[in-house]
Amino acid sequence: MAKLTSHFFKKRPAGAPSADAPLYHLDHSRPMTRRDFIAQGFCTGAAAVTGGSILSMFANPKHAHATLSPDLEALKASCGIATQGAGKIPFIVFDLAGGANIAGSNVLVGGRGGQLDFLSTAGYSRQGLPGDMVPSIANPDTGLSDFVNNELGLAFHSDSAFLNGILDKVSVTNRANINGAVIPARSENDTGNNPHNPMYGINRAGADGSLLTLIGSRNSDSGGNSMAPAAMIDTGIRPTKIDRPSDVTGLVDTGDLVGLLSQQDSVAVMESIQRISDMKLNRVDTQITTDDVVKDMVRCGYVKSADITDRFGDPSTLDPALDPLIVGASGIFSDEEFESDGEFRKTASVMKLVMNGFAGAGTITMGGYDYHDGSRATGEVRDRRAGRCMGAVLEYAARVGVPVMMYVCSDGSVFSNGMVDDSENGRGKGVWTGDNSSTSASFFLVYNPGGAPQLIGATPDIQAQHQQLGFMRSDGAVETASTPAANNVNLLVETIILNYLALHGEQGQFSQRFPSNGLGNTTLMDSLTAFEPIVNGTI
């Protein structure tokens, strides 16, 4: 118990591991691909900026905006200009590239009975927990384990770096409205070929944005490090790359008129141009067989330009750096944190778009999670920063007043051989010795402004089996027969999408929307669902 401290991390001493230092492995070949470089921290999750025409839909369903004049407002629907988002729960993926530890030392994973159906001491040692820190140890004064923390509903190890990072950013009040579930499931080590990313499926389940459909911090088909299931990919909605505030503000260009005139006057000028053009179009014949189509394109072009200026002429509408809920004295990130850490800027940029309804779902890739370097300290530093980014997402959802589903995955995992790292950041935990896909797990957390999501089940025993979807063997390895997802990453993604639909009370639509799914019959799907609905179709 003495290894726990009131301050999770003290100021890092000289020579302590940096959260951005590249990882060198004698048991790995020289990094060759972009995924290799990201996983080992030689480059970040950023990629080249891509451009495209995304000016067809604009809106923020959570904030009031000025409206166009009534005659032009009536044209917006016919021009395909969205005034509301899809009304689904915002969804964000954290893709930890390289094979991060999730089970045991972060989120507790147990046997058939759930998270607190404890594993053997040897099983926990494999997951990086020495014998004097296993969650099965009871405090003689209370009869309870000091190593189990349920503040977020989902049980974490009390010295979890993820947990401590999350709690660093989520207020005590808002923690009460969070719950989650963990899924023990194998995935291959050190490869982006694991189809972990569910965003295309989340869009098929109904998620969409009023500005963009999908976003991701990498310029890839999935928007992240890991792939999306091939059968779900829709190239027409390939994620737009967003990993910094300039990517966000660069999405919309209102032209030079804003700046010469006020925003209100600029909108008025564009409205007048549209009316003049409309009168001229009514007097001419374009001599093209598709005359009405051409006229509609011209009319809608001016309406869209006016609508863009009306909604986004004020740059603070989009810029996460100008959002006082995100940055500043009362923000989630201090000015110094935001300026000094690109991972915080990346997280802020994605969550700003998703939480405000501008994008339906987003992926945040964080590199450097192939951290089995013979120490524990390196992984702890990186896990805590990831936790702070996760906490920022949950806290921002609370401040904006919307629910969010946050999914955390990684390509493979790590194991410990029982040696301990007694350094300040290692804190007597097991060193990460090498890759091990059998200790893999993924988890998701849900914030609901209306109260903590309620687990399915009439008794605590049944609820425990819905909070942990599948189980591990006593030796700390995934029981591959416990669920369809346990040994198939494609089915893990389907399980996440099923749970997303269930939060809307729409799990009955899963087979219709995904007719080739591999999750089986309704009874099996019910056993793979964690929570009762928190919204009824829309929010």
SEDREN-147669 format. One record per residue (C-alpha): x, y negated, z negated; residue in one letter. Coordinates in steps of 0.001 Angstrom, whole numbers, padded with zeros to 6 digits, always signed. Layout:
// SEDREN-147669
XYZA...
***
This chain:
// SEDREN-147669
+000000+000000+000000M+002885-002320-000658A+003651-002508+003047K+000548-004641+003634L+001139-008377+003303T-001213-011331+003076S+000485-012843+006101H+000519-010391+008973F+003477-011961+010737F+006047-014241+009227K+008203-016509+011339K+010199-014239+013618R+013868-014090+012600P+016665-014530+015090A+017016-011440+017224G+013452-010218+016605A+011525-009026+019662P+009898-011635+021879S+006390-011049+023153A+007727-011785+026645D+011073-009979+026599A+011374-007368+029386P+011528-003697+028374L+014418-001450+029393Y+013861+002324+029288H+016569+004916+029752L+013889+007549+030415D+012258+005525+033224H+013423+004999+036771S+014291+001465+037839R+011090-000582+038336P+010216-000746+042029M+006590-001843+042363T+004725-004898+041098R+002884-002658+038626R+006200-001373+037259D+007454-004916+036738F+004233-005993+034989I+004076-002917+032733A+007661-003415+031567Q+007294-007165+031181G+009687-008223+033949F+006906-010367+035404C+003532-011529+034146T+000068-010606+035299G+000051-013584+037656A+000049-013312+041420A-000095-015544+044465A-003028-017961+044699V-005632-016959+047250T-008174-019241+048786G-011561-018801+050377G-014959-020326+050859S-016858-019986+047605I-019098-023045+047937L-022359-021166+048314S-023412-020914+044658M-022910-023330+041794F-024484-023585+038365A-023965-023198+034667N-027062-021643+033120P-025939-022585+029601K-025578-026352+030006H-027891-029030+031362A-026808-030821+034522H-028250-033752+036391A-030493-032750+039274T-030641-033938+042825L-033500-036101+044027S-036781-034138+044206P-036841-033919+048000D-033361-032381+048114L-033841-030282+045000E-036640-028508+046856A-034226-027584+049669L-031716-025856+047411K-033524-022526+047200A-033974-022302+050974S-030268-023089+051396C-029261-020271+049062G-027899-022579+046370I-028176-020879+043000A-029455-022919+040096T-029063-020122+037562Q-026628-017303+037022G-027797-013701+037094A-028815-013842+033438G-026781-010773+032443K-024394-010400+029511I-020937-011813+030328P-018338-009052+030702F-014537-009275+030288I-011881-006565+030695V-008492-006598+028969F-006156-004467+031085D-002968-003816+029068L-000449-002713+031668A+002042-000020+030746G+000337+002329+028274G-000497+000514+025033A-001319+002231+021756N-005025+001989+020996I-005915+005091+018943A-004962+005397+015284G-002664+002493+014613S-005223+000064+016067N-008719+001536+016451V-009346+004597+014321L-010290+007742+016223V-011387+010855+014364G-012890+014289+014853G-016420+015416+015754R-017953+013446+012898G-016721+010078+014151G-014011+007615+013278Q-013891+008539+009602L-013758+012280+010232D-010051+012013+009542F-007268+013732+011479L-004332+015562+009942S-001331+013665+008604T+000683+015056+011528A-001969+013795+013947G-001760+010275+012542Y+002044+010435+012595S+001819+011145+016321R-000248+007955+016594Q+002362+005907+014745G+001084+006039+011155L+003412+007397+008441P+001998+009508+005642G+001674+006606+003212D-000491+004590+005665M-002965+007196+006922V-006639+006141+006586P-007562+009275+004648S-005644+008048+001563I-008057+006797-001097A-007308+003962-003494N-007664+005550-006967P-009274+002374-008301D-012046+002185-005699T-012233+005668-004205G-012078+004009-000773L-009318+003803+001778S-007416+000524+001846D-006406+001356+005396F-009892+001181+006949V-011307-002183+008024N-014942-002453+009177N-015218-006234+009493E-015988-005918+013212L-018332-002944+012811G-015921-000682+014673L-013384+000772+012241A-009798-000434+012713F-006706+000469+010725H-006383-002410+008255S-002834-003092+009429D-003797-002984+013113S-002016-005641+015157A-005065-005895+017446F-007323-006440+014433L-005121-009038+012795N-004873-010943+016063G-008649-010855+016530I-009306-012008+012970L-006843-014844+013499D-009240-016329+016075K-012745-015185+015065V-014390-017015+012180S-015687-015025+009225V-019271-016001+010064T-019016-014793+013647N-017396-011480+012700R-020720-010386+011233A-022293-010435+014725N-019754-008072+016330I-019841-004310+016706N-018082-001855+018988G-017387+001686+020085A-014265+003700+020935V-013900+006334+023650I-011061+008891+023324P-010091+009512+026949A-006882+010531+028702R-005365+008478+031506S-002086+008776+033347E+000995+006953+032086N+002626+003954+033735D+000483+003802+036846T-002026+001403+038302G-003703+004360+040003N-005975+004963+037025N-009385+003645+038154P-010041+001961+034795H-011622-001236+036104N-015458-001283+035987P-016118-004763+037397M-017658-003724+040725Y-019975-001409+038826G-020821-004166+036366I-021824-006321+039346N-023966-003485+040708R-025583-003369+037274A-026656-006985+037837G-023854-009248+036627A-023172-012229+038854D-021998-015800+038529G-023352-019030+039900S-019950-019980+041313L-018122-016650+041755L-019167-013033+041420T-015944-011485+040053L-012609-012914+038928I-009321-011407+037770G-005873-012551+036758S-004164-010473+039470R-004504-010701+043224N-005626-007095+043639S-008777-005293+044723D-009757-004819+041077S-008512-008181+039822G-006303-006298+037357G-003437-003836+037039N-005552-000671+037103S-007630+000213+040131M-011397+000201+040430A-013144+003487+041300P-012947+003728+045087A-016647+004518+045485A-017612+001281+043728M-015387-001178+045614I-017218-003800+047653D-014699-005887+049577T-017290-008607+050060G-017026-009538+046383I-013297-008917+045859R-012290-010721+042633P-010937-014237+043032T-007550-014664+041360K-007769-016813+038212I-004932-016907+035687D-004393-020583+034827R-006440-023778+034475P-005345-025085+037887S-006874-021992+039497D-010173-022924+037860V-010171-026607+038721T-008979-025803+042242G-012142-023823+042960L-014148-026954+043722V-013068-029998+045737D-015539-032874+045649T-013413-034902+048054G-012174-038459+047913D-015604-040028+047482L-015568-039214+043786V-012960-041588+042461G-013834-044372+044871L-017390-044379+043520L-018957-043136+040323S-020227-039568+040263Q-023838-040817+040360Q-023189-043145+043304D-021288-040406+045157S-024282-038086+044884V-026591-040850+046086A-024405-041464+049163V-024385-037750+050046M-028147-037562+049608E-028576-040488+052002S-026296-038839+054563I-028403-035702+054381Q-031637-037617+054950R-030226-039518+057925I-028880-036319+059458S-032214-034596+058882D-034093-037351+060725M-031690-037087+063669K-031983-033329+063793L-035762-033578+063972N-035458-035725+067105R-033099-033524+069100V-033031-030120+070681D-029654-028450+070285T-030301-026469+073499Q-029318-023330+071625I-031673-020395+071303T-030936-020308+067597T-031943-023969+067248D-033510-023602+063801D-030468-021748+062482V-028100-024502+063606V-030278-027201+062079K-030539-025292+058808D-026774-024910+058662M-026282-028660+059072V-028997-029563+056587R-027730-027093+054006C-024145-028244+054431G-025035-031733+053255Y-027290-030459+050466V-024517-028191+049217K-021988-031024+049274S-024315-033221+047254A-024979-030387+044824D-021236-029717+044377I-020589-033356+043536T-023616-033480+041252D-022445-030473+039242R-018668-030698+039367F-017790-034346+039979G-016833-034459+036312D-013645-032317+036063P-014306-031453+032410S-017154-029225+033604T-014669-026551+034675L-011269-027327+033168D-010595-025089+030117P-007852-027484+028991A-010483-030212+028591L-012965-028040+026688D-012782-029046+022991P-014178-025640+022008L-011086-024031+023529I-008187-026455+023019V-007408-029095+020412G-007776-029843+016738A-011074-027955+016478S-010444-025613+019400G-009688-021905+019412I-006133-022656+020558F-004070-025524+019222S-002496-027857+021768D+000903-026290+021038E-000388-022722+021493E-002081-023596+024745F+000930-025381+026192E+003515-022798+025130S+001825-019484+025973D+000679-018543+029464G-001358-015600+028150E-003521-018011+026157F-004010-020241+029217R-004887-017174+031302K-007434-015978+028736T-008954-019449+028413A-009327-019773+032179S-011119-016448+032618V-013369-016791+029574M-014342-020360+030543K-015743-019175+033878L-017366-015973+032631V-018882-017246+029398M-020425-020294+031055N-022036-018265+033814G-019755-019449+036629F-018521-015840+037139A-020304-012593+036352G-017290-010633+035060A-013537-011103+034725G-010355-009110+034160T-007389-010307+032094I-004209-008321+032772T-001475-008551+030165M+001934-007086+031011G+004678-005532+028908G+002687-002756+027195Y+005098+000025+028141D+006731-000740+024784Y+008208+002600+023654H+011698+001161+023167D+012621+003111+020026G+011215+000413+017752S+007798-000434+016389R+008333-004180+016207A+008144-004813+019958T+004721-003216+020252G+003393-004922+017135E+004300-008390+018415V+002671-007736+021774R-000415-006069+020296D-001013-009001+018001R-000893-011479+020859R-003329-009318+022820A-005565-009290+019749G-005499-013072+019540R-006591-013251+023179C-009392-010754+022479M-010432-012792+019455G-010503-015956+021561A-013028-014343+023920V-015300-013298+021052L-015037-016643+019291E-015704-018619+022480Y-018832-016544+023136A-020011-017451+019640A-019281-021152+020139R-021054-021241+023505V-023920-019205+022049G-023965-016246+024460V-023398-012504+024021P-020349-010832+025540V-019151-007282+026155M-015351-006961+026032M-013670-003766+027272Y-010030-002912+026440V-008112-000267+028400C-004548+000718+029261S-002851+003135+031648D-001821+005969+029365G-000512+005604+025830S+002490+006251+023579V+003477+008567+020740F+005751+008503+017720S+008183+011232+016630N+007811+010243+012967G+010807+007930+012625M+009915+004574+011051V+010880+000991+011791D+011500-000853+008514D+012131-004217+010168S+009981-007204+009265E+007648-006725+012234N+007921-002912+012198G+006672-002838+008581R+007502+000831+007975G+005374+002201+010830K+006343+004925+013286G+008513+003887+016221V+007089+004381+019696W+009217+007138+021188T+007741+007746+024643G+004660+007975+026856D+001853+010362+025993N-001462+010348+027851S-003068+012703+025311S-003248+009960+022660T-005131+007559+024979S-008368+005787+024164A-010370+002763+025288S-012796+000650+023289F-015316-002133+023665F-016605-004828+021362L-019915-006659+021716V-020752-010057+020254Y-024460-010865+019912N-025540-014314+018686P-028789-012769+017443G-027058-010366+015041G-024674-007418+015136A-025566-004794+017787P-027252-001824+016146Q-025888+001673+016665L-028281+004308+017985I-029360+006854+015395G-031595+007137+012353A-028857+008297+009982T-025261+007224+009339P-023995+010587+010615D-025746+010181+013964I-024675+006542+014226Q-021053+007567+013645A-021241+009843+016694Q-022502+006944+018820H-019744+004639+017613Q-017107+007150+018728Q-018048+008635+022085L-016087+011897+022038G-013401+012938+019569F-009792+013974+019022M-008297+017200+017777R-006715+017302+014351S-003260+016934+015943D-004120+013476+017313G-004752+014482+020948A-007934+013876+022958V-010334+016815+022995E-010837+016864+026758T-014111+018816+026539A-015744+016338+024159S-017302+014097+026855T-017226+013845+030665P-015064+010722+030239A-012413+012434+028103A-010400+013752+031043N-011717+011710+033976N-011106+007958+034243V-013811+007528+036901N-016344+008889+034408L-014894+006681+031682L-015781+003697+033869V-019270+005093+034417E-019652+005428+030635T-018748+001747+030191I-021278+000693+032849I-023959+002888+031255L-023363+001104+027953N-023523-002285+029669Y-026919-001412+031135L-028052-000071+027741A-027371-003458+026111L-030067-004806+028469H-032416-001883+027855G-031785-000732+031431E-029922+002559+030916Q-032817+004304+032660G-031742+002608+035891Q-028229+004077+035824F-028941+007105+038024S-030797+004948+040533Q-027989+002407+040813R-025261+005064+040745F-026857+008110+042398P-023537+009968+042731S-022558+009555+039083N-020964+012399+037155G-022433+011784+033701L-025091+014478+033914G-028666+014469+032684N-030539+011944+030578T-029824+013769+027320T-026086+013659+027936L-026263+010006+028941M-028118+009211+025722D-025272+010809+023749S-022800+008519+025591L-024670+005333+024694T-023591+003367+021648A-026092+000573+020975F-029715-000350+021000E-030531-003150+023486P-029570-006667+022439I-031400-008392+025321V-034340-007440+027493N-033058-007552+031045G-031926-011190+030946T-030470-013537+028361I
***
